[in-house]
Amino acid sequence: MQLTCFNKAPLIRFAFEVKVGTTRNAVLGYRFDERPGHEINARFLNDDKVAVIEDGAEVAQFVDELSTAQSLYLRIRSLSFGRATAEFHLDGAPAALAAAFANCPVTAKPKAQ
C-alpha cells in the first residue's frame, strides 16, 4: 500500500506481484478493523497488478477510516483473475498520512452512506 500525491491530488495505490484485476471487470473491497466494509470501483493500471483509489470522495473516506484503524483487509474480485486478498497491520497511520499528503491535502468530503 502506498499513500501518495499524483498531479497534486491524493491517491491510494496497491501493488501486487500477480495480475489481480482490470478496470472493466474488478471491484475493490476493503474494511478497517471490524467496521463495515466498502466496495468501490478502483482503477487498475495497464499491467493489471496495480489498483488505485483516486476518486476524491473515496480517498477521503479511506483516509478518514485509516487514521484511527489498527488493521486493513483488502479484497479484489475480478472476472479475469479471480480473487486476491491482502491484510495490513497499521501502526503510525496519522504520521504517515501527514507526511504522504503534505503537498496535496485530502479535502473531499466522504460520500454519504
PyMOL commands that set and color helices and strands:
alter all, ss='L'
color gray80, all
select helices_A, chain A and resi 56-66+93-100
alter helices_A, ss='H'
color red, helices_A
select strands_A, chain A and resi 2-6+9-15+26-32+38-40+43-44+50-53+71-78+82-89
alter strands_A, ss='S'
color yellow, strands_A
deselect
rebuild
show_as cartoon
